[in-house]
Amino acid sequence: MNRLLTILRAVAALIVAAVVAVLVFTVLGSLLMAAGIFIAVMVVAGGLYILFFGRTTVRRQGGYEVIDITAVDITPPRKTRDQ
């Protein structure tokens, strides 16, 4: 009888552990799904905001300035046949 109670106690512990594991994975899975949906909604909303209102330009003091370093054509013009 003692051995049967030990086996039943072990089976009950396994069942409780399985139920707890299912509940934990369900809760974590739903939280992960909610976080994924939230991130997707925020990305789409940000894209639509930029599409309709454009990006805001921020002027910072002491930042780097963009310097135009495009090549300047300094070759003299060709002489025509008349000259």
Chimera marker file (.cmm) of the C-alpha trace (Angstrom):
<marker_set name="trace">
<marker id="1" x="0.000" y="0.000" z="0.000" r="1" g="1" b="0" radius="0.5"/>
<marker id="2" x="2.866" y="2.337" z="0.838" r="1" g="1" b="0" radius="0.5"/>
<marker id="3" x="4.428" y="1.691" z="-2.539" r="1" g="1" b="0" radius="0.5"/>
<marker id="4" x="1.118" y="2.470" z="-4.308" r="1" g="1" b="0" radius="0.5"/>
<marker id="5" x="0.819" y="5.799" z="-2.470" r="1" g="1" b="0" radius="0.5"/>
<marker id="6" x="4.387" y="6.691" z="-3.467" r="1" g="1" b="0" radius="0.5"/>
<marker id="7" x="3.619" y="5.942" z="-7.102" r="1" g="1" b="0" radius="0.5"/>
<marker id="8" x="0.368" y="7.924" z="-6.974" r="1" g="1" b="0" radius="0.5"/>
<marker id="9" x="2.191" y="10.845" z="-5.327" r="1" g="1" b="0" radius="0.5"/>
<marker id="10" x="4.811" y="10.801" z="-8.103" r="1" g="1" b="0" radius="0.5"/>
<marker id="11" x="2.120" y="10.652" z="-10.784" r="1" g="1" b="0" radius="0.5"/>
<marker id="12" x="0.262" y="13.543" z="-9.138" r="1" g="1" b="0" radius="0.5"/>
<marker id="13" x="3.492" y="15.572" z="-8.994" r="1" g="1" b="0" radius="0.5"/>
<marker id="14" x="4.121" y="14.913" z="-12.688" r="1" g="1" b="0" radius="0.5"/>
<marker id="15" x="0.572" y="15.935" z="-13.586" r="1" g="1" b="0" radius="0.5"/>
<marker id="16" x="0.859" y="19.139" z="-11.542" r="1" g="1" b="0" radius="0.5"/>
<marker id="17" x="4.229" y="19.903" z="-13.146" r="1" g="1" b="0" radius="0.5"/>
<marker id="18" x="2.763" y="19.327" z="-16.611" r="1" g="1" b="0" radius="0.5"/>
<marker id="19" x="-0.203" y="21.613" z="-15.905" r="1" g="1" b="0" radius="0.5"/>
<marker id="20" x="2.089" y="24.329" z="-14.534" r="1" g="1" b="0" radius="0.5"/>
<marker id="21" x="4.377" y="23.998" z="-17.564" r="1" g="1" b="0" radius="0.5"/>
<marker id="22" x="1.436" y="24.301" z="-19.953" r="1" g="1" b="0" radius="0.5"/>
<marker id="23" x="0.154" y="27.379" z="-18.120" r="1" g="1" b="0" radius="0.5"/>
<marker id="24" x="3.597" y="29.019" z="-18.051" r="1" g="1" b="0" radius="0.5"/>
<marker id="25" x="4.212" y="28.377" z="-21.743" r="1" g="1" b="0" radius="0.5"/>
<marker id="26" x="0.715" y="29.621" z="-22.570" r="1" g="1" b="0" radius="0.5"/>
<marker id="27" x="1.209" y="32.840" z="-20.620" r="1" g="1" b="0" radius="0.5"/>
<marker id="28" x="4.707" y="33.411" z="-22.026" r="1" g="1" b="0" radius="0.5"/>
<marker id="29" x="3.517" y="32.629" z="-25.539" r="1" g="1" b="0" radius="0.5"/>
<marker id="30" x="0.620" y="35.040" z="-25.301" r="1" g="1" b="0" radius="0.5"/>
<marker id="31" x="2.903" y="37.744" z="-23.897" r="1" g="1" b="0" radius="0.5"/>
<marker id="32" x="5.344" y="37.136" z="-26.725" r="1" g="1" b="0" radius="0.5"/>
<marker id="33" x="2.534" y="37.343" z="-29.269" r="1" g="1" b="0" radius="0.5"/>
<marker id="34" x="1.238" y="40.554" z="-27.692" r="1" g="1" b="0" radius="0.5"/>
<marker id="35" x="4.723" y="42.075" z="-27.773" r="1" g="1" b="0" radius="0.5"/>
<marker id="36" x="5.149" y="41.086" z="-31.418" r="1" g="1" b="0" radius="0.5"/>
<marker id="37" x="1.800" y="42.575" z="-32.382" r="1" g="1" b="0" radius="0.5"/>
<marker id="38" x="2.613" y="45.768" z="-30.448" r="1" g="1" b="0" radius="0.5"/>
<marker id="39" x="5.986" y="46.137" z="-32.182" r="1" g="1" b="0" radius="0.5"/>
<marker id="40" x="4.427" y="45.517" z="-35.606" r="1" g="1" b="0" radius="0.5"/>
<marker id="41" x="1.719" y="48.119" z="-34.959" r="1" g="1" b="0" radius="0.5"/>
<marker id="42" x="4.302" y="50.664" z="-33.794" r="1" g="1" b="0" radius="0.5"/>
<marker id="43" x="6.476" y="50.081" z="-36.877" r="1" g="1" b="0" radius="0.5"/>
<marker id="44" x="3.501" y="50.498" z="-39.224" r="1" g="1" b="0" radius="0.5"/>
<marker id="45" x="2.287" y="53.586" z="-37.345" r="1" g="1" b="0" radius="0.5"/>
<marker id="46" x="5.764" y="55.126" z="-37.488" r="1" g="1" b="0" radius="0.5"/>
<marker id="47" x="6.008" y="54.427" z="-41.200" r="1" g="1" b="0" radius="0.5"/>
<marker id="48" x="2.618" y="56.007" z="-41.848" r="1" g="1" b="0" radius="0.5"/>
<marker id="49" x="3.546" y="59.022" z="-39.717" r="1" g="1" b="0" radius="0.5"/>
<marker id="50" x="6.759" y="59.551" z="-41.696" r="1" g="1" b="0" radius="0.5"/>
<marker id="51" x="4.865" y="58.992" z="-44.952" r="1" g="1" b="0" radius="0.5"/>
<marker id="52" x="2.243" y="61.641" z="-44.180" r="1" g="1" b="0" radius="0.5"/>
<marker id="53" x="4.161" y="64.186" z="-42.106" r="1" g="1" b="0" radius="0.5"/>
<marker id="54" x="7.764" y="63.637" z="-43.178" r="1" g="1" b="0" radius="0.5"/>
<marker id="55" x="10.795" y="63.389" z="-40.968" r="1" g="1" b="0" radius="0.5"/>
<marker id="56" x="11.424" y="66.204" z="-38.563" r="1" g="1" b="0" radius="0.5"/>
<marker id="57" x="14.770" y="67.902" z="-38.995" r="1" g="1" b="0" radius="0.5"/>
<marker id="58" x="16.703" y="68.504" z="-35.828" r="1" g="1" b="0" radius="0.5"/>
<marker id="59" x="19.364" y="71.197" z="-35.760" r="1" g="1" b="0" radius="0.5"/>
<marker id="60" x="22.051" y="70.401" z="-33.213" r="1" g="1" b="0" radius="0.5"/>
<marker id="61" x="24.723" y="72.784" z="-32.062" r="1" g="1" b="0" radius="0.5"/>
<marker id="62" x="28.272" y="71.549" z="-32.390" r="1" g="1" b="0" radius="0.5"/>
<marker id="63" x="27.422" y="68.709" z="-34.717" r="1" g="1" b="0" radius="0.5"/>
<marker id="64" x="29.219" y="67.697" z="-37.852" r="1" g="1" b="0" radius="0.5"/>
<marker id="65" x="28.506" y="69.714" z="-40.962" r="1" g="1" b="0" radius="0.5"/>
<marker id="66" x="28.175" y="68.162" z="-44.373" r="1" g="1" b="0" radius="0.5"/>
<marker id="67" x="30.820" y="69.560" z="-46.693" r="1" g="1" b="0" radius="0.5"/>
<marker id="68" x="30.278" y="69.488" z="-50.428" r="1" g="1" b="0" radius="0.5"/>
<marker id="69" x="33.372" y="67.790" z="-51.826" r="1" g="1" b="0" radius="0.5"/>
<marker id="70" x="32.153" y="67.167" z="-55.336" r="1" g="1" b="0" radius="0.5"/>
<marker id="71" x="34.789" y="67.437" z="-58.015" r="1" g="1" b="0" radius="0.5"/>
<marker id="72" x="34.952" y="70.751" z="-59.831" r="1" g="1" b="0" radius="0.5"/>
<marker id="73" x="35.709" y="70.601" z="-63.529" r="1" g="1" b="0" radius="0.5"/>
<marker id="74" x="38.734" y="72.849" z="-64.113" r="1" g="1" b="0" radius="0.5"/>
<marker id="75" x="39.678" y="71.696" z="-67.611" r="1" g="1" b="0" radius="0.5"/>
<marker id="76" x="39.851" y="74.592" z="-70.038" r="1" g="1" b="0" radius="0.5"/>
<marker id="77" x="37.396" y="74.607" z="-72.900" r="1" g="1" b="0" radius="0.5"/>
<marker id="78" x="38.603" y="73.051" z="-76.159" r="1" g="1" b="0" radius="0.5"/>
<marker id="79" x="39.582" y="75.240" z="-79.006" r="1" g="1" b="0" radius="0.5"/>
<marker id="80" x="37.248" y="75.085" z="-81.929" r="1" g="1" b="0" radius="0.5"/>
<marker id="81" x="38.470" y="74.693" z="-85.513" r="1" g="1" b="0" radius="0.5"/>
<marker id="82" x="37.900" y="78.375" z="-86.228" r="1" g="1" b="0" radius="0.5"/>
<marker id="83" x="40.448" y="79.513" z="-83.665" r="1" g="1" b="0" radius="0.5"/>
<link id1="1" id2="2" r="1" g="1" b="0" radius="0.2"/>
<link id1="2" id2="3" r="1" g="1" b="0" radius="0.2"/>
<link id1="3" id2="4" r="1" g="1" b="0" radius="0.2"/>
<link id1="4" id2="5" r="1" g="1" b="0" radius="0.2"/>
<link id1="5" id2="6" r="1" g="1" b="0" radius="0.2"/>
<link id1="6" id2="7" r="1" g="1" b="0" radius="0.2"/>
<link id1="7" id2="8" r="1" g="1" b="0" radius="0.2"/>
<link id1="8" id2="9" r="1" g="1" b="0" radius="0.2"/>
<link id1="9" id2="10" r="1" g="1" b="0" radius="0.2"/>
<link id1="10" id2="11" r="1" g="1" b="0" radius="0.2"/>
<link id1="11" id2="12" r="1" g="1" b="0" radius="0.2"/>
<link id1="12" id2="13" r="1" g="1" b="0" radius="0.2"/>
<link id1="13" id2="14" r="1" g="1" b="0" radius="0.2"/>
<link id1="14" id2="15" r="1" g="1" b="0" radius="0.2"/>
<link id1="15" id2="16" r="1" g="1" b="0" radius="0.2"/>
<link id1="16" id2="17" r="1" g="1" b="0" radius="0.2"/>
<link id1="17" id2="18" r="1" g="1" b="0" radius="0.2"/>
<link id1="18" id2="19" r="1" g="1" b="0" radius="0.2"/>
<link id1="19" id2="20" r="1" g="1" b="0" radius="0.2"/>
<link id1="20" id2="21" r="1" g="1" b="0" radius="0.2"/>
<link id1="21" id2="22" r="1" g="1" b="0" radius="0.2"/>
<link id1="22" id2="23" r="1" g="1" b="0" radius="0.2"/>
<link id1="23" id2="24" r="1" g="1" b="0" radius="0.2"/>
<link id1="24" id2="25" r="1" g="1" b="0" radius="0.2"/>
<link id1="25" id2="26" r="1" g="1" b="0" radius="0.2"/>
<link id1="26" id2="27" r="1" g="1" b="0" radius="0.2"/>
<link id1="27" id2="28" r="1" g="1" b="0" radius="0.2"/>
<link id1="28" id2="29" r="1" g="1" b="0" radius="0.2"/>
<link id1="29" id2="30" r="1" g="1" b="0" radius="0.2"/>
<link id1="30" id2="31" r="1" g="1" b="0" radius="0.2"/>
<link id1="31" id2="32" r="1" g="1" b="0" radius="0.2"/>
<link id1="32" id2="33" r="1" g="1" b="0" radius="0.2"/>
<link id1="33" id2="34" r="1" g="1" b="0" radius="0.2"/>
<link id1="34" id2="35" r="1" g="1" b="0" radius="0.2"/>
<link id1="35" id2="36" r="1" g="1" b="0" radius="0.2"/>
<link id1="36" id2="37" r="1" g="1" b="0" radius="0.2"/>
<link id1="37" id2="38" r="1" g="1" b="0" radius="0.2"/>
<link id1="38" id2="39" r="1" g="1" b="0" radius="0.2"/>
<link id1="39" id2="40" r="1" g="1" b="0" radius="0.2"/>
<link id1="40" id2="41" r="1" g="1" b="0" radius="0.2"/>
<link id1="41" id2="42" r="1" g="1" b="0" radius="0.2"/>
<link id1="42" id2="43" r="1" g="1" b="0" radius="0.2"/>
<link id1="43" id2="44" r="1" g="1" b="0" radius="0.2"/>
<link id1="44" id2="45" r="1" g="1" b="0" radius="0.2"/>
<link id1="45" id2="46" r="1" g="1" b="0" radius="0.2"/>
<link id1="46" id2="47" r="1" g="1" b="0" radius="0.2"/>
<link id1="47" id2="48" r="1" g="1" b="0" radius="0.2"/>
<link id1="48" id2="49" r="1" g="1" b="0" radius="0.2"/>
<link id1="49" id2="50" r="1" g="1" b="0" radius="0.2"/>
<link id1="50" id2="51" r="1" g="1" b="0" radius="0.2"/>
<link id1="51" id2="52" r="1" g="1" b="0" radius="0.2"/>
<link id1="52" id2="53" r="1" g="1" b="0" radius="0.2"/>
<link id1="53" id2="54" r="1" g="1" b="0" radius="0.2"/>
<link id1="54" id2="55" r="1" g="1" b="0" radius="0.2"/>
<link id1="55" id2="56" r="1" g="1" b="0" radius="0.2"/>
<link id1="56" id2="57" r="1" g="1" b="0" radius="0.2"/>
<link id1="57" id2="58" r="1" g="1" b="0" radius="0.2"/>
<link id1="58" id2="59" r="1" g="1" b="0" radius="0.2"/>
<link id1="59" id2="60" r="1" g="1" b="0" radius="0.2"/>
<link id1="60" id2="61" r="1" g="1" b="0" radius="0.2"/>
<link id1="61" id2="62" r="1" g="1" b="0" radius="0.2"/>
<link id1="62" id2="63" r="1" g="1" b="0" radius="0.2"/>
<link id1="63" id2="64" r="1" g="1" b="0" radius="0.2"/>
<link id1="64" id2="65" r="1" g="1" b="0" radius="0.2"/>
<link id1="65" id2="66" r="1" g="1" b="0" radius="0.2"/>
<link id1="66" id2="67" r="1" g="1" b="0" radius="0.2"/>
<link id1="67" id2="68" r="1" g="1" b="0" radius="0.2"/>
<link id1="68" id2="69" r="1" g="1" b="0" radius="0.2"/>
<link id1="69" id2="70" r="1" g="1" b="0" radius="0.2"/>
<link id1="70" id2="71" r="1" g="1" b="0" radius="0.2"/>
<link id1="71" id2="72" r="1" g="1" b="0" radius="0.2"/>
<link id1="72" id2="73" r="1" g="1" b="0" radius="0.2"/>
<link id1="73" id2="74" r="1" g="1" b="0" radius="0.2"/>
<link id1="74" id2="75" r="1" g="1" b="0" radius="0.2"/>
<link id1="75" id2="76" r="1" g="1" b="0" radius="0.2"/>
<link id1="76" id2="77" r="1" g="1" b="0" radius="0.2"/>
<link id1="77" id2="78" r="1" g="1" b="0" radius="0.2"/>
<link id1="78" id2="79" r="1" g="1" b="0" radius="0.2"/>
<link id1="79" id2="80" r="1" g="1" b="0" radius="0.2"/>
<link id1="80" id2="81" r="1" g="1" b="0" radius="0.2"/>
<link id1="81" id2="82" r="1" g="1" b="0" radius="0.2"/>
<link id1="82" id2="83" r="1" g="1" b="0" radius="0.2"/>
</marker_set>
